[in-house]
Amino acid sequence: MSNPDRTRGQRLTIVHGILCIVLVLVLMQLWLLTATMNMWLGGNSRIVWPAAMASTVCLALNAGLLRYLFLLDR
């Protein structure tokens, strides 16, 4: 059962906004992976753990947005 406070158009707008945020986060993770691999292969291994933590934060944000989408559908 959907939330009676929101119309279908409002929910669709929310979903499109979330998809745009997810797209930005995924692109940031791809850039982060590329930059980290470039630094690591160049001999700088100090950047690996901070990059892994930043990627984990992006994953957590994406998981939270997915959870919000599931709750939005109820």
PQR file of N, CA, C, O and H, with PARSE charges and radii, in Angstrom:
ATOM      1  N   MET A   1       0.844  -1.171   0.000 -0.4000 1.5000
ATOM      2  CA  MET A   1       0.000   0.000   0.000 -0.0000 2.0000
ATOM      3  C   MET A   1       0.888   1.232   0.000  0.5500 1.7000
ATOM      4  O   MET A   1       1.841   1.310   0.775 -0.5500 1.4000
ATOM      5  N   SER A   2       0.591   2.175  -0.843 -0.4000 1.5000
ATOM      6  CA  SER A   2       1.427   3.365  -0.961 -0.0000 2.0000
ATOM      7  C   SER A   2       1.009   4.431   0.036  0.5500 1.7000
ATOM      8  O   SER A   2      -0.083   4.387   0.603 -0.5500 1.4000
ATOM      9  H   SER A   2      -0.184   2.112  -1.473  0.4000 1.0000
ATOM     10  N   ASN A   3       1.897   5.383   0.236 -0.4000 1.5000
ATOM     11  CA  ASN A   3       1.656   6.486   1.156 -0.0000 2.0000
ATOM     12  C   ASN A   3       0.565   7.394   0.589  0.5500 1.7000
ATOM     13  O   ASN A   3       0.723   7.909  -0.518 -0.5500 1.4000
ATOM     14  H   ASN A   3       2.785   5.419  -0.224  0.4000 1.0000
ATOM     15  N   PRO A   4      -0.538   7.606   1.315 -0.5600 1.5000
ATOM     16  CA  PRO A   4      -1.632   8.422   0.776  0.2800 2.0000
ATOM     17  C   PRO A   4      -1.303   9.909   0.720  0.5500 1.7000
ATOM     18  O   PRO A   4      -2.020  10.669   0.069 -0.5500 1.4000
ATOM     19  N   ASP A   5      -0.236  10.340   1.385 -0.4000 1.5000
ATOM     20  CA  ASP A   5       0.119  11.757   1.404 -0.0000 2.0000
ATOM     21  C   ASP A   5       0.793  12.207   0.110  0.5500 1.7000
ATOM     22  O   ASP A   5       0.854  13.404  -0.172 -0.5500 1.4000
ATOM     23  H   ASP A   5       0.347   9.723   1.913  0.4000 1.0000
ATOM     24  N   ARG A   6       1.295  11.263  -0.672 -0.4000 1.5000
ATOM     25  CA  ARG A   6       2.021  11.606  -1.892 -0.0000 2.0000
ATOM     26  C   ARG A   6       1.277  11.073  -3.107  0.5500 1.7000
ATOM     27  O   ARG A   6       0.798   9.939  -3.112 -0.5500 1.4000
ATOM     28  H   ARG A   6       1.245  10.291  -0.443  0.4000 1.0000
ATOM     29  N   THR A   7       1.190  11.903  -4.130 -0.4000 1.5000
ATOM     30  CA  THR A   7       0.594  11.453  -5.375 -0.0000 2.0000
ATOM     31  C   THR A   7       1.624  10.669  -6.171  0.5500 1.7000
ATOM     32  O   THR A   7       2.808  10.650  -5.834 -0.5500 1.4000
ATOM     33  H   THR A   7       1.579  12.824  -4.126  0.4000 1.0000
ATOM     34  N   ARG A   8       1.163  10.033  -7.216 -0.4000 1.5000
ATOM     35  CA  ARG A   8       2.070   9.253  -8.059 -0.0000 2.0000
ATOM     36  C   ARG A   8       3.141  10.138  -8.686  0.5500 1.7000
ATOM     37  O   ARG A   8       4.300   9.734  -8.779 -0.5500 1.4000
ATOM     38  H   ARG A   8       0.201  10.049  -7.489  0.4000 1.0000
ATOM     39  N   GLY A   9       2.767  11.337  -9.115 -0.4000 1.5000
ATOM     40  CA  GLY A   9       3.733  12.262  -9.708 -0.0000 2.0000
ATOM     41  C   GLY A   9       4.792  12.704  -8.719  0.5500 1.7000
ATOM     42  O   GLY A   9       5.960  12.845  -9.082 -0.5500 1.4000
ATOM     43  H   GLY A   9       1.825  11.665  -9.040  0.4000 1.0000
ATOM     44  N   GLN A  10       4.399  12.922  -7.476 -0.4000 1.5000
ATOM     45  CA  GLN A  10       5.367  13.320  -6.456 -0.0000 2.0000
ATOM     46  C   GLN A  10       6.352  12.186  -6.173  0.5500 1.7000
ATOM     47  O   GLN A  10       7.552  12.417  -6.033 -0.5500 1.4000
ATOM     48  H   GLN A  10       3.451  12.807  -7.182  0.4000 1.0000
ATOM     49  N   ARG A  11       5.834  10.961  -6.091 -0.4000 1.5000
ATOM     50  CA  ARG A  11       6.730   9.820  -5.862 -0.0000 2.0000
ATOM     51  C   ARG A  11       7.681   9.628  -7.033  0.5500 1.7000
ATOM     52  O   ARG A  11       8.850   9.299  -6.837 -0.5500 1.4000
ATOM     53  H   ARG A  11       4.858  10.773  -6.205  0.4000 1.0000
ATOM     54  N   LEU A  12       7.188   9.832  -8.246 -0.4000 1.5000
ATOM     55  CA  LEU A  12       8.037   9.697  -9.424 -0.0000 2.0000
ATOM     56  C   LEU A  12       9.143  10.751  -9.426  0.5500 1.7000
ATOM     57  O   LEU A  12      10.273  10.461  -9.819 -0.5500 1.4000
ATOM     58  H   LEU A  12       6.237  10.100  -8.405  0.4000 1.0000
ATOM     59  N   THR A  13       8.829  11.957  -8.996 -0.4000 1.5000
ATOM     60  CA  THR A  13       9.842  13.006  -8.894 -0.0000 2.0000
ATOM     61  C   THR A  13      10.907  12.630  -7.869  0.5500 1.7000
ATOM     62  O   THR A  13      12.097  12.847  -8.098 -0.5500 1.4000
ATOM     63  H   THR A  13       7.910  12.192  -8.677  0.4000 1.0000
ATOM     64  N   ILE A  14      10.487  12.074  -6.755 -0.4000 1.5000
ATOM     65  CA  ILE A  14      11.435  11.635  -5.719 -0.0000 2.0000
ATOM     66  C   ILE A  14      12.333  10.530  -6.268  0.5500 1.7000
ATOM     67  O   ILE A  14      13.545  10.548  -6.052 -0.5500 1.4000
ATOM     68  H   ILE A  14       9.521  11.898  -6.569  0.4000 1.0000
ATOM     69  N   VAL A  15      11.748   9.578  -6.971 -0.4000 1.5000
ATOM     70  CA  VAL A  15      12.525   8.467  -7.541 -0.0000 2.0000
ATOM     71  C   VAL A  15      13.544   8.988  -8.555  0.5500 1.7000
ATOM     72  O   VAL A  15      14.690   8.537  -8.561 -0.5500 1.4000
ATOM     73  H   VAL A  15      10.764   9.563  -7.147  0.4000 1.0000
ATOM     74  N   HIS A  16      13.147   9.921  -9.400 -0.4000 1.5000
ATOM     75  CA  HIS A  16      14.094  10.482 -10.371 -0.0000 2.0000
ATOM     76  C   HIS A  16      15.229  11.221  -9.666  0.5500 1.7000
ATOM     77  O   HIS A  16      16.382  11.120 -10.087 -0.5500 1.4000
ATOM     78  H   HIS A  16      12.217  10.287  -9.395  0.4000 1.0000
ATOM     79  N   GLY A  17      14.926  11.949  -8.619 -0.4000 1.5000
ATOM     80  CA  GLY A  17      15.974  12.630  -7.855 -0.0000 2.0000
ATOM     81  C   GLY A  17      16.940  11.649  -7.227  0.5500 1.7000
ATOM     82  O   GLY A  17      18.152  11.864  -7.249 -0.5500 1.4000
ATOM     83  H   GLY A  17      13.990  12.031  -8.278  0.4000 1.0000
ATOM     84  N   ILE A  18      16.408  10.570  -6.666 -0.4000 1.5000
ATOM     85  CA  ILE A  18      17.261   9.551  -6.053 -0.0000 2.0000
ATOM     86  C   ILE A  18      18.135   8.882  -7.106  0.5500 1.7000
ATOM     87  O   ILE A  18      19.312   8.619  -6.859 -0.5500 1.4000
ATOM     88  H   ILE A  18      15.424  10.396  -6.649  0.4000 1.0000
ATOM     89  N   LEU A  19      17.571   8.607  -8.274 -0.4000 1.5000
ATOM     90  CA  LEU A  19      18.369   7.999  -9.345 -0.0000 2.0000
ATOM     91  C   LEU A  19      19.505   8.910  -9.792  0.5500 1.7000
ATOM     92  O   LEU A  19      20.595   8.431 -10.103 -0.5500 1.4000
ATOM     93  H   LEU A  19      16.615   8.821  -8.475  0.4000 1.0000
ATOM     94  N   CYS A  20      19.264  10.204  -9.825 -0.4000 1.5000
ATOM     95  CA  CYS A  20      20.331  11.147 -10.185 -0.0000 2.0000
ATOM     96  C   CYS A  20      21.437  11.142  -9.133  0.5500 1.7000
ATOM     97  O   CYS A  20      22.619  11.173  -9.476 -0.5500 1.4000
ATOM     98  H   CYS A  20      18.378  10.594  -9.572  0.4000 1.0000
ATOM     99  N   ILE A  21      21.064  11.104  -7.871 -0.4000 1.5000
ATOM    100  CA  ILE A  21      22.056  11.052  -6.792 -0.0000 2.0000
ATOM    101  C   ILE A  21      22.855   9.754  -6.866  0.5500 1.7000
ATOM    102  O   ILE A  21      24.074   9.763  -6.695 -0.5500 1.4000
ATOM    103  H   ILE A  21      20.104  11.079  -7.592  0.4000 1.0000
ATOM    104  N   VAL A  22      22.167   8.630  -7.121 -0.4000 1.5000
ATOM    105  CA  VAL A  22      22.845   7.339  -7.237 -0.0000 2.0000
ATOM    106  C   VAL A  22      23.822   7.364  -8.406  0.5500 1.7000
ATOM    107  O   VAL A  22      24.933   6.845  -8.295 -0.5500 1.4000
ATOM    108  H   VAL A  22      21.177   8.622  -7.260  0.4000 1.0000
ATOM    109  N   LEU A  23      23.426   7.957  -9.515 -0.4000 1.5000
ATOM    110  CA  LEU A  23      24.313   8.055 -10.678 -0.0000 2.0000
ATOM    111  C   LEU A  23      25.578   8.836 -10.331  0.5500 1.7000
ATOM    112  O   LEU A  23      26.680   8.431 -10.701 -0.5500 1.4000
ATOM    113  H   LEU A  23      22.524   8.379  -9.605  0.4000 1.0000
ATOM    114  N   VAL A  24      25.423   9.942  -9.628 -0.4000 1.5000
ATOM    115  CA  VAL A  24      26.588  10.741  -9.229 -0.0000 2.0000
ATOM    116  C   VAL A  24      27.485   9.943  -8.281  0.5500 1.7000
ATOM    117  O   VAL A  24      28.709   9.985  -8.410 -0.5500 1.4000
ATOM    118  H   VAL A  24      24.528  10.270  -9.327  0.4000 1.0000
ATOM    119  N   LEU A  25      26.896   9.222  -7.339 -0.4000 1.5000
ATOM    120  CA  LEU A  25      27.692   8.437  -6.392 -0.0000 2.0000
ATOM    121  C   LEU A  25      28.441   7.305  -7.088  0.5500 1.7000
ATOM    122  O   LEU A  25      29.597   7.034  -6.764 -0.5500 1.4000
ATOM    123  H   LEU A  25      25.902   9.188  -7.234  0.4000 1.0000
ATOM    124  N   VAL A  26      27.791   6.646  -8.040 -0.4000 1.5000
ATOM    125  CA  VAL A  26      28.455   5.551  -8.762 -0.0000 2.0000
ATOM    126  C   VAL A  26      29.588   6.096  -9.628  0.5500 1.7000
ATOM    127  O   VAL A  26      30.662   5.499  -9.693 -0.5500 1.4000
ATOM    128  H   VAL A  26      26.852   6.866  -8.304  0.4000 1.0000
ATOM    129  N   LEU A  27      29.353   7.216 -10.284 -0.4000 1.5000
ATOM    130  CA  LEU A  27      30.431   7.821 -11.076 -0.0000 2.0000
ATOM    131  C   LEU A  27      31.594   8.247 -10.187  0.5500 1.7000
ATOM    132  O   LEU A  27      32.754   8.134 -10.582 -0.5500 1.4000
ATOM    133  H   LEU A  27      28.480   7.701 -10.230  0.4000 1.0000
ATOM    134  N   MET A  28      31.285   8.734  -8.994 -0.4000 1.5000
ATOM    135  CA  MET A  28      32.345   9.115  -8.065 -0.0000 2.0000
ATOM    136  C   MET A  28      33.130   7.880  -7.625  0.5500 1.7000
ATOM    137  O   MET A  28      34.350   7.946  -7.477 -0.5500 1.4000
ATOM    138  H   MET A  28      30.342   8.825  -8.673  0.4000 1.0000
ATOM    139  N   GLN A  29      32.446   6.761  -7.414 -0.4000 1.5000
ATOM    140  CA  GLN A  29      33.149   5.547  -7.045 -0.0000 2.0000
ATOM    141  C   GLN A  29      34.040   5.048  -8.178  0.5500 1.7000
ATOM    142  O   GLN A  29      35.149   4.575  -7.931 -0.5500 1.4000
ATOM    143  H   GLN A  29      31.455   6.707  -7.535  0.4000 1.0000
ATOM    144  N   LEU A  30      33.564   5.149  -9.415 -0.4000 1.5000
ATOM    145  CA  LEU A  30      34.398   4.741 -10.550 -0.0000 2.0000
ATOM    146  C   LEU A  30      35.631   5.634 -10.682  0.5500 1.7000
ATOM    147  O   LEU A  30      36.731   5.147 -10.943 -0.5500 1.4000
ATOM    148  H   LEU A  30      32.663   5.533  -9.616  0.4000 1.0000
ATOM    149  N   TRP A  31      35.442   6.935 -10.502 -0.4000 1.5000
ATOM    150  CA  TRP A  31      36.583   7.850 -10.545 -0.0000 2.0000
ATOM    151  C   TRP A  31      37.552   7.533  -9.411  0.5500 1.7000
ATOM    152  O   TRP A  31      38.767   7.528  -9.604 -0.5500 1.4000
ATOM    153  H   TRP A  31      34.549   7.330 -10.290  0.4000 1.0000
ATOM    154  N   LEU A  32      37.001   7.268  -8.229 -0.4000 1.5000
ATOM    155  CA  LEU A  32      37.829   6.951  -7.068 -0.0000 2.0000
ATOM    156  C   LEU A  32      38.641   5.677  -7.308  0.5500 1.7000
ATOM    157  O   LEU A  32      39.819   5.618  -6.955 -0.5500 1.4000
ATOM    158  H   LEU A  32      36.013   7.272  -8.072  0.4000 1.0000
ATOM    159  N   LEU A  33      38.025   4.669  -7.899 -0.4000 1.5000
ATOM    160  CA  LEU A  33      38.734   3.431  -8.216 -0.0000 2.0000
ATOM    161  C   LEU A  33      39.852   3.691  -9.216  0.5500 1.7000
ATOM    162  O   LEU A  33      40.968   3.199  -9.045 -0.5500 1.4000
ATOM    163  H   LEU A  33      37.068   4.716  -8.185  0.4000 1.0000
ATOM    164  N   THR A  34      39.560   4.460 -10.254 -0.4000 1.5000
ATOM    165  CA  THR A  34      40.566   4.758 -11.269 -0.0000 2.0000
ATOM    166  C   THR A  34      41.736   5.540 -10.683  0.5500 1.7000
ATOM    167  O   THR A  34      42.895   5.209 -10.933 -0.5500 1.4000
ATOM    168  H   THR A  34      38.654   4.860 -10.393  0.4000 1.0000
ATOM    169  N   ALA A  35      41.437   6.570  -9.911 -0.4000 1.5000
ATOM    170  CA  ALA A  35      42.497   7.384  -9.313 -0.0000 2.0000
ATOM    171  C   ALA A  35      43.321   6.583  -8.311  0.5500 1.7000
ATOM    172  O   ALA A  35      44.541   6.732  -8.240 -0.5500 1.4000
ATOM    173  H   ALA A  35      40.495   6.839  -9.709  0.4000 1.0000
ATOM    174  N   THR A  36      42.651   5.736  -7.542 -0.4000 1.5000
ATOM    175  CA  THR A  36      43.353   4.919  -6.543 -0.0000 2.0000
ATOM    176  C   THR A  36      44.269   3.903  -7.220  0.5500 1.7000
ATOM    177  O   THR A  36      45.413   3.720  -6.803 -0.5500 1.4000
ATOM    178  H   THR A  36      41.660   5.615  -7.600  0.4000 1.0000
ATOM    179  N   MET A  37      43.767   3.244  -8.264 -0.4000 1.5000
ATOM    180  CA  MET A  37      44.612   2.282  -8.973 -0.0000 2.0000
ATOM    181  C   MET A  37      45.807   2.962  -9.630  0.5500 1.7000
ATOM    182  O   MET A  37      46.907   2.409  -9.657 -0.5500 1.4000
ATOM    183  H   MET A  37      42.838   3.393  -8.603  0.4000 1.0000
ATOM    184  N   ASN A  38      45.589   4.162 -10.159 -0.4000 1.5000
ATOM    185  CA  ASN A  38      46.680   4.914 -10.774 -0.0000 2.0000
ATOM    186  C   ASN A  38      47.752   5.242  -9.735  0.5500 1.7000
ATOM    187  O   ASN A  38      48.944   5.085  -9.997 -0.5500 1.4000
ATOM    188  H   ASN A  38      44.696   4.612 -10.138  0.4000 1.0000
ATOM    189  N   MET A  39      47.326   5.697  -8.559 -0.4000 1.5000
ATOM    190  CA  MET A  39      48.286   6.016  -7.506 -0.0000 2.0000
ATOM    191  C   MET A  39      48.987   4.757  -6.989  0.5500 1.7000
ATOM    192  O   MET A  39      50.195   4.769  -6.752 -0.5500 1.4000
ATOM    193  H   MET A  39      46.358   5.825  -8.346  0.4000 1.0000
ATOM    194  N   TRP A  40      48.230   3.677  -6.814 -0.4000 1.5000
ATOM    195  CA  TRP A  40      48.791   2.448  -6.267 -0.0000 2.0000
ATOM    196  C   TRP A  40      49.803   1.839  -7.231  0.5500 1.7000
ATOM    197  O   TRP A  40      50.875   1.397  -6.816 -0.5500 1.4000
ATOM    198  H   TRP A  40      47.248   3.667  -7.006  0.4000 1.0000
ATOM    199  N   LEU A  41      49.460   1.816  -8.519 -0.4000 1.5000
ATOM    200  CA  LEU A  41      50.393   1.282  -9.504 -0.0000 2.0000
ATOM    201  C   LEU A  41      51.602   2.188  -9.688  0.5500 1.7000
ATOM    202  O   LEU A  41      52.650   1.739 -10.151 -0.5500 1.4000
ATOM    203  H   LEU A  41      48.590   2.175  -8.855  0.4000 1.0000
ATOM    204  N   GLY A  42      51.464   3.459  -9.327 -0.4000 1.5000
ATOM    205  CA  GLY A  42      52.588   4.387  -9.379 -0.0000 2.0000
ATOM    206  C   GLY A  42      53.480   4.296  -8.163  0.5500 1.7000
ATOM    207  O   GLY A  42      54.509   4.970  -8.104 -0.5500 1.4000
ATOM    208  H   GLY A  42      50.612   3.824  -8.951  0.4000 1.0000
ATOM    209  N   GLY A  43      53.112   3.478  -7.191 -0.4000 1.5000
ATOM    210  CA  GLY A  43      53.971   3.265  -6.026 -0.0000 2.0000
ATOM    211  C   GLY A  43      53.498   3.957  -4.764  0.5500 1.7000
ATOM    212  O   GLY A  43      54.146   3.827  -3.726 -0.5500 1.4000
ATOM    213  H   GLY A  43      52.277   2.930  -7.239  0.4000 1.0000
ATOM    214  N   ASN A  44      52.401   4.681  -4.811 -0.4000 1.5000
ATOM    215  CA  ASN A  44      51.886   5.368  -3.628 -0.0000 2.0000
ATOM    216  C   ASN A  44      50.758   4.538  -3.025  0.5500 1.7000
ATOM    217  O   ASN A  44      49.630   4.562  -3.518 -0.5500 1.4000
ATOM    218  H   ASN A  44      51.874   4.787  -5.655  0.4000 1.0000
ATOM    219  N   SER A  45      51.064   3.808  -1.966 -0.4000 1.5000
ATOM    220  CA  SER A  45      50.057   2.939  -1.359 -0.0000 2.0000
ATOM    221  C   SER A  45      49.355   3.596  -0.169  0.5500 1.7000
ATOM    222  O   SER A  45      48.491   2.975   0.451 -0.5500 1.4000
ATOM    223  H   SER A  45      51.980   3.788  -1.566  0.4000 1.0000
ATOM    224  N   ARG A  46      49.710   4.841   0.160 -0.4000 1.5000
ATOM    225  CA  ARG A  46      49.073   5.514   1.289 -0.0000 2.0000
ATOM    226  C   ARG A  46      47.616   5.851   1.008  0.5500 1.7000
ATOM    227  O   ARG A  46      46.833   6.019   1.944 -0.5500 1.4000
ATOM    228  H   ARG A  46      50.412   5.345  -0.343  0.4000 1.0000
ATOM    229  N   ILE A  47      47.245   5.951  -0.238 -0.4000 1.5000
ATOM    230  CA  ILE A  47      45.916   6.419  -0.610 -0.0000 2.0000
ATOM    231  C   ILE A  47      44.877   5.293  -0.605  0.5500 1.7000
ATOM    232  O   ILE A  47      43.679   5.564  -0.685 -0.5500 1.4000
ATOM    233  H   ILE A  47      47.880   5.815  -0.997  0.4000 1.0000
ATOM    234  N   VAL A  48      45.314   4.052  -0.511 -0.4000 1.5000
ATOM    235  CA  VAL A  48      44.397   2.918  -0.663 -0.0000 2.0000
ATOM    236  C   VAL A  48      43.339   2.879   0.433  0.5500 1.7000
ATOM    237  O   VAL A  48      42.154   2.755   0.123 -0.5500 1.4000
ATOM    238  H   VAL A  48      46.287   3.832  -0.446  0.4000 1.0000
ATOM    239  N   TRP A  49      43.718   2.979   1.689 -0.4000 1.5000
ATOM    240  CA  TRP A  49      42.738   2.868   2.782 -0.0000 2.0000
ATOM    241  C   TRP A  49      41.790   4.061   2.854  0.5500 1.7000
ATOM    242  O   TRP A  49      40.592   3.853   3.047 -0.5500 1.4000
ATOM    243  H   TRP A  49      44.680   3.080   1.942  0.4000 1.0000
ATOM    244  N   PRO A  50      42.258   5.292   2.710 -0.5600 1.5000
ATOM    245  CA  PRO A  50      41.290   6.401   2.670  0.2800 2.0000
ATOM    246  C   PRO A  50      40.312   6.286   1.496  0.5500 1.7000
ATOM    247  O   PRO A  50      39.133   6.612   1.637 -0.5500 1.4000
ATOM    248  N   ALA A  51      40.791   5.830   0.354 -0.4000 1.5000
ATOM    249  CA  ALA A  51      39.905   5.657  -0.799 -0.0000 2.0000
ATOM    250  C   ALA A  51      38.901   4.541  -0.545  0.5500 1.7000
ATOM    251  O   ALA A  51      37.739   4.652  -0.937 -0.5500 1.4000
ATOM    252  H   ALA A  51      41.748   5.565   0.240  0.4000 1.0000
ATOM    253  N   ALA A  52      39.334   3.475   0.102 -0.4000 1.5000
ATOM    254  CA  ALA A  52      38.416   2.383   0.432 -0.0000 2.0000
ATOM    255  C   ALA A  52      37.340   2.861   1.404  0.5500 1.7000
ATOM    256  O   ALA A  52      36.180   2.465   1.293 -0.5500 1.4000
ATOM    257  H   ALA A  52      40.278   3.385   0.420  0.4000 1.0000
ATOM    258  N   MET A  53      37.719   3.704   2.348 -0.4000 1.5000
ATOM    259  CA  MET A  53      36.735   4.234   3.300 -0.0000 2.0000
ATOM    260  C   MET A  53      35.752   5.166   2.596  0.5500 1.7000
ATOM    261  O   MET A  53      34.556   5.130   2.887 -0.5500 1.4000
ATOM    262  H   MET A  53      38.662   4.026   2.438  0.4000 1.0000
ATOM    263  N   ALA A  54      36.232   5.993   1.683 -0.4000 1.5000
ATOM    264  CA  ALA A  54      35.346   6.883   0.936 -0.0000 2.0000
ATOM    265  C   ALA A  54      34.393   6.077   0.060  0.5500 1.7000
ATOM    266  O   ALA A  54      33.221   6.431  -0.069 -0.5500 1.4000
ATOM    267  H   ALA A  54      37.203   6.022   1.446  0.4000 1.0000
ATOM    268  N   SER A  55      34.881   5.011  -0.534 -0.4000 1.5000
ATOM    269  CA  SER A  55      34.025   4.151  -1.351 -0.0000 2.0000
ATOM    270  C   SER A  55      32.979   3.448  -0.491  0.5500 1.7000
ATOM    271  O   SER A  55      31.847   3.250  -0.934 -0.5500 1.4000
ATOM    272  H   SER A  55      35.833   4.724  -0.428  0.4000 1.0000
ATOM    273  N   THR A  56      33.346   3.070   0.732 -0.4000 1.5000
ATOM    274  CA  THR A  56      32.397   2.455   1.651 -0.0000 2.0000
ATOM    275  C   THR A  56      31.303   3.444   2.045  0.5500 1.7000
ATOM    276  O   THR A  56      30.141   3.061   2.185 -0.5500 1.4000
ATOM    277  H   THR A  56      34.265   3.232   1.092  0.4000 1.0000
ATOM    278  N   VAL A  57      31.662   4.695   2.223 -0.4000 1.5000
ATOM    279  CA  VAL A  57      30.666   5.725   2.526 -0.0000 2.0000
ATOM    280  C   VAL A  57      29.694   5.879   1.353  0.5500 1.7000
ATOM    281  O   VAL A  57      28.486   6.004   1.559 -0.5500 1.4000
ATOM    282  H   VAL A  57      32.605   5.006   2.110  0.4000 1.0000
ATOM    283  N   CYS A  58      30.212   5.870   0.142 -0.4000 1.5000
ATOM    284  CA  CYS A  58      29.337   5.944  -1.043 -0.0000 2.0000
ATOM    285  C   CYS A  58      28.405   4.745  -1.110  0.5500 1.7000
ATOM    286  O   CYS A  58      27.228   4.887  -1.442 -0.5500 1.4000
ATOM    287  H   CYS A  58      31.192   5.768  -0.026  0.4000 1.0000
ATOM    288  N   LEU A  59      28.926   3.561  -0.796 -0.4000 1.5000
ATOM    289  CA  LEU A  59      28.098   2.359  -0.769 -0.0000 2.0000
ATOM    290  C   LEU A  59      27.000   2.480   0.280  0.5500 1.7000
ATOM    291  O   LEU A  59      25.854   2.110   0.025 -0.5500 1.4000
ATOM    292  H   LEU A  59      29.882   3.445  -0.526  0.4000 1.0000
ATOM    293  N   ALA A  60      27.341   2.991   1.449 -0.4000 1.5000
ATOM    294  CA  ALA A  60      26.344   3.156   2.513 -0.0000 2.0000
ATOM    295  C   ALA A  60      25.260   4.159   2.107  0.5500 1.7000
ATOM    296  O   ALA A  60      24.081   3.953   2.393 -0.5500 1.4000
ATOM    297  H   ALA A  60      28.272   3.291   1.656  0.4000 1.0000
ATOM    298  N   LEU A  61      25.660   5.233   1.447 -0.4000 1.5000
ATOM    299  CA  LEU A  61      24.674   6.205   0.968 -0.0000 2.0000
ATOM    300  C   LEU A  61      23.743   5.581  -0.063  0.5500 1.7000
ATOM    301  O   LEU A  61      22.532   5.803  -0.023 -0.5500 1.4000
ATOM    302  H   LEU A  61      26.618   5.400   1.215  0.4000 1.0000
ATOM    303  N   ASN A  62      24.298   4.806  -0.982 -0.4000 1.5000
ATOM    304  CA  ASN A  62      23.466   4.132  -1.977 -0.0000 2.0000
ATOM    305  C   ASN A  62      22.524   3.118  -1.323  0.5500 1.7000
ATOM    306  O   ASN A  62      21.366   3.004  -1.725 -0.5500 1.4000
ATOM    307  H   ASN A  62      25.281   4.625  -1.015  0.4000 1.0000
ATOM    308  N   ALA A  63      23.003   2.394  -0.335 -0.4000 1.5000
ATOM    309  CA  ALA A  63      22.150   1.439   0.373 -0.0000 2.0000
ATOM    310  C   ALA A  63      21.034   2.162   1.118  0.5500 1.7000
ATOM    311  O   ALA A  63      19.900   1.683   1.148 -0.5500 1.4000
ATOM    312  H   ALA A  63      23.944   2.487  -0.009  0.4000 1.0000
ATOM    313  N   GLY A  64      21.341   3.304   1.715 -0.4000 1.5000
ATOM    314  CA  GLY A  64      20.314   4.079   2.406 -0.0000 2.0000
ATOM    315  C   GLY A  64      19.260   4.609   1.450  0.5500 1.7000
ATOM    316  O   GLY A  64      18.073   4.623   1.774 -0.5500 1.4000
ATOM    317  H   GLY A  64      22.261   3.693   1.691  0.4000 1.0000
ATOM    318  N   LEU A  65      19.692   5.046   0.268 -0.4000 1.5000
ATOM    319  CA  LEU A  65      18.731   5.511  -0.729 -0.0000 2.0000
ATOM    320  C   LEU A  65      17.857   4.366  -1.237  0.5500 1.7000
ATOM    321  O   LEU A  65      16.667   4.560  -1.482 -0.5500 1.4000
ATOM    322  H   LEU A  65      20.656   5.034   0.005  0.4000 1.0000
ATOM    323  N   LEU A  66      18.435   3.178  -1.396 -0.4000 1.5000
ATOM    324  CA  LEU A  66      17.650   2.019  -1.800 -0.0000 2.0000
ATOM    325  C   LEU A  66      16.615   1.662  -0.740  0.5500 1.7000
ATOM    326  O   LEU A  66      15.473   1.333  -1.060 -0.5500 1.4000
ATOM    327  H   LEU A  66      19.402   3.021  -1.196  0.4000 1.0000
ATOM    328  N   ARG A  67      17.022   1.730   0.508 -0.4000 1.5000
ATOM    329  CA  ARG A  67      16.082   1.450   1.608 -0.0000 2.0000
ATOM    330  C   ARG A  67      14.947   2.470   1.598  0.5500 1.7000
ATOM    331  O   ARG A  67      13.788   2.118   1.819 -0.5500 1.4000
ATOM    332  H   ARG A  67      17.950   1.997   0.768  0.4000 1.0000
ATOM    333  N   TYR A  68      15.282   3.727   1.342 -0.4000 1.5000
ATOM    334  CA  TYR A  68      14.256   4.767   1.275 -0.0000 2.0000
ATOM    335  C   TYR A  68      13.277   4.495   0.134  0.5500 1.7000
ATOM    336  O   TYR A  68      12.076   4.719   0.281 -0.5500 1.4000
ATOM    337  H   TYR A  68      16.223   4.013   1.162  0.4000 1.0000
ATOM    338  N   LEU A  69      13.786   4.012  -1.004 -0.4000 1.5000
ATOM    339  CA  LEU A  69      12.902   3.671  -2.108 -0.0000 2.0000
ATOM    340  C   LEU A  69      11.936   2.560  -1.746  0.5500 1.7000
ATOM    341  O   LEU A  69      10.760   2.612  -2.105 -0.5500 1.4000
ATOM    342  H   LEU A  69      14.762   3.830  -1.123  0.4000 1.0000
ATOM    343  N   PHE A  70      12.432   1.550  -1.033 -0.4000 1.5000
ATOM    344  CA  PHE A  70      11.551   0.472  -0.618 -0.0000 2.0000
ATOM    345  C   PHE A  70      10.492   0.977   0.368  0.5500 1.7000
ATOM    346  O   PHE A  70       9.337   0.558   0.305 -0.5500 1.4000
ATOM    347  H   PHE A  70      13.387   1.508  -0.742  0.4000 1.0000
ATOM    348  N   LEU A  71      10.878   1.864   1.267 -0.4000 1.5000
ATOM    349  CA  LEU A  71       9.924   2.420   2.218 -0.0000 2.0000
ATOM    350  C   LEU A  71       8.939   3.349   1.536  0.5500 1.7000
ATOM    351  O   LEU A  71       7.797   3.468   1.979 -0.5500 1.4000
ATOM    352  H   LEU A  71      11.817   2.205   1.319  0.4000 1.0000
ATOM    353  N   LEU A  72       9.357   4.009   0.469 -0.4000 1.5000
ATOM    354  CA  LEU A  72       8.497   4.916  -0.277 -0.0000 2.0000
ATOM    355  C   LEU A  72       7.368   4.157  -0.965  0.5500 1.7000
ATOM    356  O   LEU A  72       6.272   4.686  -1.149 -0.5500 1.4000
ATOM    357  H   LEU A  72      10.285   3.913   0.109  0.4000 1.0000
ATOM    358  N   ASP A  73       7.648   2.913  -1.342 -0.4000 1.5000
ATOM    359  CA  ASP A  73       6.666   2.100  -2.061 -0.0000 2.0000
ATOM    360  C   ASP A  73       5.591   1.529  -1.140  0.5500 1.7000
ATOM    361  O   ASP A  73       4.546   1.086  -1.616 -0.5500 1.4000
ATOM    362  H   ASP A  73       8.539   2.484  -1.192  0.4000 1.0000
ATOM    363  N   ARG A  74       5.830   1.533   0.147 -0.4000 1.5000
ATOM    364  CA  ARG A  74       4.859   0.960   1.094 -0.0000 2.0000
ATOM    365  C   ARG A  74       3.660   1.823   1.265  0.5500 1.7000
ATOM    366  O   ARG A  74       2.755   1.479   2.026 -0.5500 1.4000
ATOM    367  H   ARG A  74       6.679   1.892   0.533  0.4000 1.0000
TER
END
